[in-house]
């Protein structure tokens, strides 16, 4: 018999899998519709000087971005 706590946990995991599937499907649809330009939909400042400035961000800024991304579900 499955307990309520396990059922909720399984339900939450299934929801995360479903969201990941939908995100992957959207990425594929955008890739097919936009070609290489679909990168502009997902990457901020893709044509900027980010490579020249690689590693210049403070640890605090990186941690803040990580927290923000986790809250929005990007890394989950």
Protein Blocks (a to p, Z undefined) as FASTA:
>chain_A
ZZfklmmmmmmmmmmmmmmmmmmmmmmmmmmmnmmmlmmmmmghklmmklmmgokacfkl
mmmmmmmmmmnommZZ
